[in-house]
């Protein structure tokens, strides 16, 4: 069993050591990301995510994308091809989700 303290990582440490954190995820399966010493998010290994989604009898790797997802992917690829991609701030991104 993996000690709980090995699963915690600060946002700052994640920023500075992203690659080693991602390698570590393959052994630990998850990292709890802390901001101001409070849990904010969980980063899961692909295997752990797959295990959890299979447990719920859903397999995101075998389902067809929804029509909106297909259109969003096409729009992204068109913008990338035409050099019109823009980086969004997290505020703009999360505010856009409120309108969905």
JOFEN-V217532 format. One record per residue. RES is the residue in one small letter. PSI is psi in degrees with one decimal (none if undefined). D_LAST is the distance of its C-alpha to the last C-alpha in Angstrom with 2 decimals. Layout:
res psi d_last
RES PSI D_LAST
RES PSI D_LAST
//
This chain:
res psi d_last
x 140.0 40.53
x 128.1 38.73
x 138.9 39.26
x -38.4 36.14
x -22.4 36.93
x -11.6 36.62
x -12.7 32.94
x 142.1 31.99
x 138.0 31.27
x 157.9 30.42
x -41.4 27.81
x -45.9 30.85
x -38.6 32.70
x -41.0 29.74
x -42.6 29.57
x -32.8 33.34
x 45.7 33.90
x -46.9 30.84
x -46.5 33.05
x -33.5 35.28
x -43.3 32.40
x -37.1 30.94
x -40.1 34.46
x -32.9 34.85
x -32.5 31.71
x -24.4 33.63
x -37.7 36.24
x -26.8 34.35
x -17.3 31.16
x 153.9 28.94
x 134.8 28.79
x 118.8 27.52
x 126.5 26.41
x 139.3 27.72
x 123.8 26.93
x 40.7 29.58
x 21.1 31.05
x 136.3 28.05
x 131.0 26.05
x -29.9 22.61
x 165.8 21.73
x 129.1 23.50
x 120.1 24.29
x 147.4 25.43
x 158.8 27.79
x -39.7 26.76
x -45.3 29.43
x -40.9 28.21
x -45.5 24.61
x -43.9 26.11
x -43.6 28.42
x -38.4 25.76
x -33.1 23.61
x -37.7 26.85
x -32.0 27.84
x 9.6 24.82
x 31.0 25.98
x 140.6 23.05
x 96.9 23.84
x -16.6 21.00
x -11.6 23.79
x -2.6 24.86
x 149.7 21.75
x 144.0 20.72
x 149.6 17.38
x 161.1 14.84
x -42.0 14.91
x -37.1 11.57
x -40.0 13.09
x -43.2 16.33
x -39.6 15.03
x -41.5 13.40
x -44.1 16.77
x -43.3 18.75
x -44.0 17.14
x -47.0 17.85
x -38.8 21.36
x -45.4 22.06
x -40.3 21.20
x -44.7 23.28
x -36.2 26.11
x 5.6 26.20
x 30.0 26.09
x 22.5 23.00
x 140.4 21.01
x 142.2 20.12
x 134.6 19.75
x 143.4 16.87
x 157.9 17.67
x -33.4 15.94
x -46.2 14.98
x -43.3 13.23
x -52.1 11.42
x -32.7 10.37
x -33.3 9.55
x -28.2 7.16
x -26.8 5.30
x -23.2 5.54
x -1.2 3.79
x none 0.00
//
